[in-house]
Structure formats: structure tokens, C-alpha cells
Amino acid sequence: MDIENVWQRSGGSDDALNKMIQQKDFSNLHSKLPLKKLKKNLLIGLILAALITAFYVASFFFIGIWQVHIAIAIAILFNVIVGFDTWKLYTNINVTVSTTNSLKDELQKNYSGFQKWWRIQERLGLFVYPIAATGGFILGGVDGSGKSVEAFLYNPKMLLVLGITLLILVPLCYYGARWMFNYAYGKHLKKLKQLIDELSN
Amino acid sequence: MSEKEFLSQLSAHQNIIYKLVHLYANTEEDKKDLYQEIVLQAWKTYGAFRGEAKFSTWLYRLCLNTIFTIQRKTNRIEYTDTAKFEETYITASGNDEVDRLYRAIRTFPETERAIISLHLDGYDNKEVGELIGITANLVAVKLHRIKQQLASLLKNI
């Protein structure tokens, strides 16, 4: 078989492609690029983070427990930092395929976009959730028991329960976030990595 | 470039889209998704096309970058001399030789399919390297192996 010749003869077209090329209004077409999905998720995350931060700020003024104030302040601070990083990533993600990047660079751009998002989720899981959980535990405990914070936490059993709660909640949140990330993008990320490795060897 | 020019360029070069999509689509749905994404991305980015490169090269790069970054169902059979080609999804072209060639190329890893298709479309090793992001030497090494395997595959079917 004359491979070059057969290849040259193979270029054709089909109805689906013709229809799309002849279509006048391309705004009806919707992109299915994973980076677009990621960008949408980042925007949803930003809106949720803003709402949660607003709730924290409001709670700060309504709750009269200084220990909870500290937890809320730290949670707000981390939320702002994570929110800022999310915003930076959101604005840096270009959902249009590059016509100047090489294939390897384009694969790396996609791969690093997802990796950066995961690092943001990781920080949320490791820093924001434990602080929010501690604040929530103290607030719930004080409210439920009717005791002062000092009296509530003076009980060694409560400190033990707080420790156990954190020991359960933090990994649960962290691994839960990881599971969701892998569920949504794991296969795609693995595929991108495999393609980058293929090109590197 | 006006919309009219864009459409005429795209029509004139649609064989590039057609060939690449048929090398990578694993299902009928995949094929339509890839067509749609390529046409959409070409439409979104053609304003930046300044004519420094040939339109065909510009479109080739766009097609490859789109195909490789979109989520597709994976379905590739491993390379063996007697691979069962009928297991691979492919739209019949009505030409037995063309179908055989596509089935054979589709047994290769995805990045190697890109290299062989660029080579068969007349790009030299340096150009292939630039489009793919590897050195011309590595292209030559890979191409040598791909061609040997391809010849052996085609002999056995």
C-alpha cells in the first residue's frame, strides 16, 4: 500500500461537519472544554465563598464569645486569601484553545490549571475547615450547654471531644474534596499527564 | 479576515478536520463533539490569525490542541502485528484502503497518531516538532519506529 497516496485520498467531509461549517450563527455552539467547566466551577466557588464570608462577618457581630471571634476572624482571613487565589486563577484561565502554543505546552497549560485548583481546594480542606469546625463546635457547645466558653472548655471531656471531632472532620473534608475533584476531573487529569509523559519520552 | 473568508478557508481546509477527527473520535457522539469544538474554537480565534503561518498549519495546530484537551471516551487497542482492527470505531469511508490505513494508525498512541498524520500531510520533522512541542530529532526517532510498525501492520491485514 502506498501510505502517502492513500492518506492524501482520505480527506473528505461528512454531513455533520458540512452543516457546522455552513452554520451562520456560531454563537449557538457550546464549548465542552474541561477548562471551561473548571472556570464555571471557580465562579460558583467564588460566589459561595463571598456568601460564606458575608455570613461569617455578620456572625462576628452577633456572637459575643471572643474565642469564637478568633475562629471567625481566622476563617475570614483564610477565605479572603483562598478567594483571592481563586479569583487570580479564574482570570488567568483562557478557555480558548491556543493557536500559538505547541501541543505539549497546551497540555501543560490545562494540567497546571487543574493542579492549581486542587491546591486551592487542599488549602481549604486543611486550614479553613478545621478552624470553621472549631468555631462551630465551641458555639454549638456553649449554646447547647448554657455554660460560658471557659466552663465548657474547662471540662477535659469536651477538649477530647473537640480533638476527636477535628480528627474526624478534617480528614473527612479533605478526602471528600479530593474524592469530588477526582470524580470530576481525575480521569481527564490522568489522561493529560499520560499525554505529556508520552511526548516527553 | 471576514466571516465569509473564514468560512471559505474552513471549507477549503475541512479535510484536515475530517482526517484528524476520524483518527481520534471513539464514538459517533465524540465525532460530533470534536467537530463542534473545533469549528467553535476556530471561529473564536480566527480573529487572531494574522497570516504569518499558512492557514492549514494554523488549523492543524488548533485541531490538535482542541482534540487533545477535550474530554473524550478512551478506546484504543494495543499495538500488535495482528491487532483486531474491527474493534476500533471508525466511520466507513467507502474505500477499503483508506479504512485499513485509519484502523492501523488508530492502534498507535494518540501523540504518535498526531506525528504520523502531520508527516503524511507533508510537514518536515522540524515543523512537526514545533507543532507537537518536541525536538526534530525525537520526531525522527519516533517516526522511524511508527513507519516500521505501520508497514508491518498493513502487511498483515
Interface residues (C-beta under 8 A of the other chain):
Chain A: M1 I3 E4 V6 W7 Q8 R9 S10 G11 G12 S13 D14 A16 L17 N18 M20 I21 Q22 Q23 F26 L29 H30 S31 K32 L33 P34 L35 T96 V97 S98 T99 T100 N101 S102 L103 K104 D105 E106 L107 N110 K187 H188 K191 L192 L195 E198 L199 S200
Chain B: L7 L10 S11 Q14 N15 I16 I17 Y18 K19 V21 H22 K31 K32 D33 Y35 Q36 E37 V39 L40 Q41 W43 K44 T45 A48 F49 W58 R61 L62 L64 N65 T66 F68 T69 I70 Q71 T74 T91 S93 N95 E97 V98 R100 L101 Y102 P109 E110 T111 E112 A114 S117 L120 D121 E130 L131 I132 G133 I134 L150 A151 L154
